[in-house]
Amino acid sequence: MQDEISRMPADDEERAEKGILSLLLASDSQRPWSIAELERERGEHLGTADAVASLHAAGLIHRCGEFLFATRAAVRMDDLSL
């Protein structure tokens, strides 16, 4: 039971990161998203902020002030996984 409890927050973090990255990759024009747009889309502030920080640290998203977009590496990875 202890293992189940300790895995749940990590699963939520991973789900948030995947969700945000898929939103950034889904647009055909690769348009930038504002953090506020992502928060409204996901309905969560703190989890979105944490996921954005983690994706940025991993080099999967660029951040320009309040706006975010996927890096070329993330776009290429997405192309290869199809």
Secondary structure as GFF3:
##gff-version 3
##sequence-region A 1 82
A	DSSP	alpha_helix	2	26	.	.	.	ID=ss1
A	DSSP	beta_strand	33	34	.	.	.	ID=ss2
A	DSSP	alpha_helix	35	42	.	.	.	ID=ss3
A	DSSP	alpha_helix	46	57	.	.	.	ID=ss4
A	DSSP	beta_strand	61	64	.	.	.	ID=ss5
A	DSSP	beta_strand	67	70	.	.	.	ID=ss6
A	DSSP	alpha_helix	72	80	.	.	.	ID=ss7
###
